[in-house]
Amino acid sequence: MDLSESEIESSTTVLTGFNGESTAAIGKIKLPVFAAGENNLTTFLVLNCPSAYNIILGRPWIHAMKAVPSTYHQCIRFPMIMGVREIKGKQEVARTCYLHSLKMKKKDQQL
């Protein structure tokens, strides 16, 4: 993402994945997130691990946006001054990212 390490604050957070594997965060960083016309400064944990994603937005961002995610409808909605905004998911892109992450995981296991 072309960020300098001096922009990352130290953090001792450990994340545990669904498979039970734990990963220590390098640190945390605040970055602006622009979504459907709304700009929010959001804190992210920085990890040193292969991933198909640049970021994963979690509960803090969802709560700050007062958003309602729907996995069934593959979208997220949140209120704004001019009405409700909606961001729709793209199943094909999501599947491509998922398959890419599986390939990266397989490469790591072979090393």
C-alpha positions as CSV (number, residue, x, y, z in Angstrom):
1,M,0.0,0.0,0.0
2,D,3.1,2.2,-0.3
3,L,3.1,3.2,3.4
4,S,6.2,4.0,5.4
5,E,6.9,2.0,8.6
6,S,7.2,5.3,10.5
7,E,3.4,5.8,10.0
8,I,2.7,2.5,11.9
9,E,2.2,2.8,15.7
10,S,3.4,-0.1,17.8
11,S,0.7,-2.6,19.0
12,T,0.8,-5.8,21.0
13,T,-2.5,-7.2,19.5
14,V,-2.7,-10.9,18.6
15,L,-5.3,-12.0,16.1
16,T,-6.7,-15.5,16.1
17,G,-8.2,-16.9,12.9
18,F,-11.1,-19.2,12.4
19,N,-8.7,-22.1,12.2
20,G,-7.2,-21.2,15.7
21,E,-3.9,-20.0,14.2
22,S,-2.6,-16.8,16.0
23,T,-0.8,-13.9,14.3
24,A,0.8,-11.0,16.1
25,A,0.1,-7.5,14.6
26,I,3.1,-5.4,13.6
27,G,1.2,-2.3,14.7
28,K,-1.7,-0.1,13.9
29,I,-2.4,2.7,11.5
30,K,-5.2,5.2,10.9
31,L,-6.2,5.6,7.3
32,P,-9.1,7.4,5.6
33,V,-11.8,5.1,4.2
34,F,-14.0,6.5,1.4
35,A,-17.1,4.5,0.9
36,A,-20.1,5.6,-1.2
37,G,-19.4,9.3,-0.6
38,E,-18.6,9.1,3.1
39,N,-15.0,9.5,4.4
40,N,-14.1,8.1,7.8
41,L,-10.7,7.8,9.5
42,T,-10.4,4.2,10.5
43,T,-7.8,2.3,12.6
44,F,-6.3,-0.8,11.0
45,L,-4.1,-3.5,12.4
46,V,-1.0,-4.2,10.2
47,L,0.0,-7.8,9.7
48,N,2.9,-9.3,7.9
49,C,1.2,-12.2,6.1
50,P,0.1,-13.0,2.6
51,S,-3.5,-12.0,1.8
52,A,-5.7,-11.6,-1.2
53,Y,-7.1,-8.5,0.5
54,N,-5.7,-5.0,1.1
55,I,-7.9,-4.4,4.1
56,I,-10.7,-6.1,6.0
57,L,-13.3,-3.8,7.5
58,G,-14.6,-5.0,10.8
59,R,-17.0,-4.1,13.5
60,P,-15.4,-0.7,14.5
61,W,-15.9,0.6,10.9
62,I,-19.4,-0.9,10.7
63,H,-20.5,0.7,14.0
64,A,-18.9,4.1,13.1
65,M,-20.9,4.1,9.9
66,K,-24.1,2.9,11.7
67,A,-24.1,0.3,8.9
68,V,-26.2,-2.8,8.5
69,P,-24.4,-5.6,6.6
70,S,-26.4,-8.4,4.9
71,T,-24.4,-11.5,3.8
72,Y,-27.6,-12.9,2.2
73,H,-28.1,-9.8,0.0
74,Q,-24.3,-9.3,-0.4
75,C,-24.5,-5.6,0.5
76,I,-24.1,-3.1,3.3
77,R,-26.3,-0.1,3.9
78,F,-25.7,3.0,6.1
79,P,-27.5,6.2,6.7
80,M,-26.3,9.6,5.3
81,I,-27.8,13.1,5.3
82,M,-29.3,12.6,1.9
83,G,-30.7,9.1,2.6
84,V,-29.5,5.6,2.8
85,R,-26.4,4.5,0.9
86,E,-25.8,1.0,-0.3
87,I,-22.6,-0.8,-1.3
88,K,-23.2,-4.0,-3.2
89,G,-20.8,-6.9,-3.2
90,K,-19.5,-8.6,-6.3
91,Q,-19.6,-12.3,-5.9
92,E,-17.2,-13.0,-8.8
93,V,-14.6,-10.7,-7.4
94,A,-15.0,-12.2,-3.9
95,R,-14.6,-15.7,-5.2
96,T,-11.5,-14.7,-7.2
97,C,-10.0,-13.2,-3.9
98,Y,-10.9,-16.3,-2.0
99,L,-9.3,-18.7,-4.6
100,H,-6.2,-16.5,-4.7
101,S,-5.9,-16.7,-0.9
102,L,-6.1,-20.5,-1.1
103,K,-3.3,-20.6,-3.6
104,M,-1.2,-18.3,-1.4
105,K,-1.8,-20.5,1.6
106,K,-0.8,-23.6,-0.3
107,K,2.5,-21.9,-1.4
108,D,3.2,-21.0,2.2
109,Q,2.6,-24.6,3.3
110,Q,5.1,-25.9,0.7
111,L,7.9,-23.6,1.9
